[in-house]
Amino acid sequence: MTGLLEAGHASGPIPMVLLGGSMIGIYVLIATGKLHKLTAALLGGIVCTALGLVLGVLHDYGVVHKILAKDLNVLGVIVGTSILVDISGRSGLFQFLAIKIAKKAKGDPARLFTALMGLTVLFVSVLTIAPGTLIVVSLALVLARTLDLNPAPYLIGVAVVANSGALVTFASGICTLMVGSAAGIPYVHFLQVSLPAALFTAVVAWWVIGRRYRGSLTAGETTPDERRTRIESFDEYAMITDRRVFRRCAWILGVTIAGFALAQPLGVGLDFVAIAGGAAALFLSGHDPEEAVKKVNWTVILFFVGLFVMIGVVEETGLLQLLASGMASLSGGNVQIALVLLIVFTAVTSGIMDNIPVAATLIPIVKSMIGTGLAAEPLWWGLIISANLGGNGTPIGSISCVIALHALTDATGRKVSWGEYLRAGGLTLALQVLLVIAYLLTMTVFDLFPTLPTP
Amino acid sequence: MNDPHEHELHDELAREMAGFEAARVTHPIKLEPATVGSVLAIYDGTDQDATVRALAAAAAARTGAGLTECTIDTADAADAILEAGRAHDLWFVPCPYRLDYTAIGAASLSPTLDLVLTRTPRPICLVRGPVDDPELCIQRPMVAVDVARHRKVDATALALALARGGGWLALLSIVDPSAEIHRAELVGRYLDPSDLSPESLGGLATARTGGLLAALQRGADAWDVAPRLIAQVGSLADEILRANTERGYLLVAGLDRDPKHASAQLARSLVLGSSLPVLLVPN
């Protein structure tokens, strides 16, 4: 440990304690909701920068810009995809597909549950978690009212399975994007490693929640014929608000996804592809750019700025390397033990607080663990999968849960208690974590991970 | 990555759910392009005649109809117009009739057209100021579905006859917050009657047009037309005129012939406020 301190850019115990304490204090404020996460992160960035300069951790202010520059690609992807997703959403493209797929269930409550789960994974994988969840939750509520069904199982199912959808591709979730960028994982590796994990964890969620609510996945007094007639009354063509934009968005989305896959061979970043997709959508849709840009979530972007600066300054103290060294020691240098520890720790903390700061803090720690000689692939994949799924643990653990449970209360007045949620989401997470550990250990033991390119 | 802010979540949900409510089409609409066998261009000897001729010719070309032209310059022009138009499916007339558009165009439709609009049995296009590109104007109509709402299907069918074969067709649906919105309508569409936010009312505007939009989009490929819905919240006349000025093409609306009817007065005020041609489809 001393060696690490000497070899690294560590600055002594006082800066570590002060800056590490500030970071933990900020995380407590975020987790307890005492302060809005944006305010907390910006405050953290400011305090850590000032302390870093005063304590000599930062040699000059230019280091802050270097810290931010490392994550510019993440911010670029968020801006580009936000614009593209907003314009696509307004064209009715996804709403059209949603009704078309839901009608396949022919009004049968159990089949509808399965259809909505599948739809959630598909939409989140393309649109990311918040807009994907919003569309499916809205459809589920309207369908439940039309078919006289209890909406709770559908909404809880959507909330939980959405976190599996965030694992499908590089750009499906913010945590996935952050970790994937930091690790330099090629897009196609996601199809080989995290896509299977997305599918089997989604099946686990479908099975657990389906069983938990099987008594509610039945129709009231309506007959199958009545339900079939009612769901057939939905006309998906009414969702296409602008046919030209609808078609163009379908093309742009397809090309953007292909661009993500080809970004590395083409020698460009994902941010370039995302911004190009957003710009193409603006250009070809004729939508007001001011309106589209308003839909970019500047709260998340500024949250990132504060967070990245705070973590970057703390990293400069050498504290995170120390923690990494501690974790590596705890695992005895065994990557399998380190993997299990990392998955459990990440899943639990991601359930308690926003998974973005958890992933952002763990990225430099995992980098340092890899620096001690542990294999990179299992740890990176373990972090990606557990950070995303960890949100299933509590009703406030992920944005999909917040959206779905808020919608349920808003539309029906029904509140899902922590106890009820934990019996569904918590149990799902426990099973998912066990299976993910088994999956990643198998991949590790049999050396099945695609090798990461050397940086 | 549009992680919605919590205070915006309610509005986002209301908008999405209203969209899906629009798809719950309880009364499917059968829509076909209107049949236009002959187009009549009526001239009054003013400098608007050239625009009338260009627009009528464009409409005839797009619908495959024959074009008949006549000049009516008599004292009882209203009767003569009604008589001349008897055998034709679509009329184009200068508005105001036999009067200087630039001088009183925004103040009066002219006594002749006031009378014609109360008796016309056929769709009538009131031609206003000069039009830059008559072909584009005709092939990109916008239907204001809230003007004489019971005529919206016929108005759309006629607009479709003009737009098909490569044109654009916009449906403009507006909810006016100052007008009475029936609680039953909101409840029937599962909208919260206590929530009259712009998002919720925008959703109502979308939902009201669901059946018509679905019928248009379903046949769009066969008709080779690009339909679009514009849903707005605001004053009916103001929003229609604003949307039409922004687009710059033909405005289509239903017409109640009874001049005392509110929708008839609205149609007249739209014509007076527009420098673009307005096609009125009577009951």
Chai-1 contact restraints between the chains, C-beta under 6 A:
chainA,res_idxA,chainB,res_idxB,connection_type,confidence,min_distance_angstrom,max_distance_angstrom,comment,restraint_id
A,I78,B,M1,contact,1.0,0.0,6.0,A-B,restraint_1
A,T81,B,M1,contact,1.0,0.0,6.0,A-B,restraint_2
A,S82,B,M1,contact,1.0,0.0,6.0,A-B,restraint_3
A,S82,B,N2,contact,1.0,0.0,6.0,A-B,restraint_4
A,Q95,B,G19,contact,1.0,0.0,6.0,A-B,restraint_5
A,I99,B,A23,contact,1.0,0.0,6.0,A-B,restraint_6
A,T128,B,M1,contact,1.0,0.0,6.0,A-B,restraint_7
A,A130,B,N2,contact,1.0,0.0,6.0,A-B,restraint_8
A,A130,B,D3,contact,1.0,0.0,6.0,A-B,restraint_9
A,A130,B,P4,contact,1.0,0.0,6.0,A-B,restraint_10
A,P131,B,N2,contact,1.0,0.0,6.0,A-B,restraint_11
A,L134,B,E12,contact,1.0,0.0,6.0,A-B,restraint_12
A,L134,B,E16,contact,1.0,0.0,6.0,A-B,restraint_13
A,S138,B,L13,contact,1.0,0.0,6.0,A-B,restraint_14
A,S138,B,E16,contact,1.0,0.0,6.0,A-B,restraint_15
A,S138,B,M17,contact,1.0,0.0,6.0,A-B,restraint_16
A,S138,B,F20,contact,1.0,0.0,6.0,A-B,restraint_17
A,L139,B,F20,contact,1.0,0.0,6.0,A-B,restraint_18
A,V142,B,M17,contact,1.0,0.0,6.0,A-B,restraint_19
A,V142,B,F20,contact,1.0,0.0,6.0,A-B,restraint_20
A,R145,B,Y190,contact,1.0,0.0,6.0,A-B,restraint_21
A,S233,B,R24,contact,1.0,0.0,6.0,A-B,restraint_22
A,S233,B,T26,contact,1.0,0.0,6.0,A-B,restraint_23
A,F234,B,A23,contact,1.0,0.0,6.0,A-B,restraint_24
A,F234,B,R24,contact,1.0,0.0,6.0,A-B,restraint_25
A,D235,B,A23,contact,1.0,0.0,6.0,A-B,restraint_26
A,D235,B,V25,contact,1.0,0.0,6.0,A-B,restraint_27
A,D235,B,A214,contact,1.0,0.0,6.0,A-B,restraint_28
A,Y237,B,A214,contact,1.0,0.0,6.0,A-B,restraint_29
A,Y237,B,Q217,contact,1.0,0.0,6.0,A-B,restraint_30
A,Y237,B,R218,contact,1.0,0.0,6.0,A-B,restraint_31
A,A238,B,A22,contact,1.0,0.0,6.0,A-B,restraint_32
A,A238,B,A23,contact,1.0,0.0,6.0,A-B,restraint_33
A,A238,B,G210,contact,1.0,0.0,6.0,A-B,restraint_34
A,A238,B,L213,contact,1.0,0.0,6.0,A-B,restraint_35
A,A238,B,A214,contact,1.0,0.0,6.0,A-B,restraint_36
A,M239,B,A23,contact,1.0,0.0,6.0,A-B,restraint_37
A,I240,B,Q217,contact,1.0,0.0,6.0,A-B,restraint_38
A,T241,B,L229,contact,1.0,0.0,6.0,A-B,restraint_39
A,D242,B,R228,contact,1.0,0.0,6.0,A-B,restraint_40
A,R243,B,A220,contact,1.0,0.0,6.0,A-B,restraint_41
A,R243,B,A226,contact,1.0,0.0,6.0,A-B,restraint_42
A,R243,B,P227,contact,1.0,0.0,6.0,A-B,restraint_43
A,R244,B,A226,contact,1.0,0.0,6.0,A-B,restraint_44
A,N297,B,N2,contact,1.0,0.0,6.0,A-B,restraint_45
A,N297,B,D3,contact,1.0,0.0,6.0,A-B,restraint_46
A,V300,B,D3,contact,1.0,0.0,6.0,A-B,restraint_47
A,I399,B,D3,contact,1.0,0.0,6.0,A-B,restraint_48
A,H406,B,L9,contact,1.0,0.0,6.0,A-B,restraint_49
A,A407,B,L13,contact,1.0,0.0,6.0,A-B,restraint_50
A,D410,B,H10,contact,1.0,0.0,6.0,A-B,restraint_51
